[in-house]
Amino acid sequence: MSEANNSKLPNVLEVKDLKQYFSVTTGFLKSTLLKAVDGVSFSIQEGETLGLVGESGCGKTTVGRSILRLYKPTSGEVYFKGIKIGDQASLDLLHKKAQLVFQDPYSSLNPRMTVGDIVAEPIDVHHLAANKKERNERINELLAMVGLSSEQATRYAHEFSGGQRQRIGIARALASKPEFIVCDEPVSALDVSIQAQVINMLEDLQHQLGLTYLFIAHDLSVVKHISNRIAVMYLGRMVELASSTELHHHPLHPYTISLLSAVPIPDPKKAHAAKRIMLEGDVPSPLKVPSGCSFRTRCPRATELCAQVTPEFREEAPGHFVACHHL
């Protein structure tokens, strides 16, 4: 996959200062704000895949769901194909042309519905088939796209393996002919051998249909394979954003450097020579985010400045953004 981010291509998605706060009960008549996403900004160009990585609980999934309006954002702006999402017309466009592939292929499919009816849900909702014949033809076409047969349309989800269920979920996401898909850790629940098949299929579908992806994951090796650019999140904020190649060869943020050091290396000699960078301490609670730089409590570079001032997310090199006082 090309690493270039062609500036001539239009943005399919633009996110500006997205914030998603939840009120959490902490005691009798007491509550506090959990800042799941705290001022995230990025754009994704047509035909591009942006990988979004970070530890569990950093806000990756919340970003994807807030973009698709499964959660109403606390503040910030989302533009889809240049249209600001807010009124009903823009929401209707978003719900038709932007879809979600869920993480868990076991719980995201209705066990009482046949595979054909599951795949056809978006077709029925958006009235995309004129009659039953056209509907069935579209179901068969979608199943073929993801490597399943038309005979399997009458079966139920429990009769399929995890990898096959995820293919059904992808077929459902494609049913409304979307242009943008949020892939929320789509392979994390699958065996490693099946992961590669699903990733390759997503890439093939992207080339065939001209799709744009936001690919959310915690596995940097998977994200590197499919993504043009990669964004790294920590405790609700973006700490680094660069092309896939640039991020892997010239990481700047200490958190990114630590994550990359944990990626397995297939060459035993190189793996033995590589140094694993261990972070001290635990991830702070998102209910009590440290002042200043949220990563400072685990950072080997931290100084008093880091505790007092939140680092600006700025461009350090062309297309390479980072939030750190001490590069």
Order of alpha helices (4+ residues) and beta strands (2+ residues): beta-beta-beta-alpha-beta-beta-alpha-beta-alpha-alpha-alpha-beta-alpha-beta-alpha-beta-beta-alpha-alpha-alpha-alpha-beta-beta
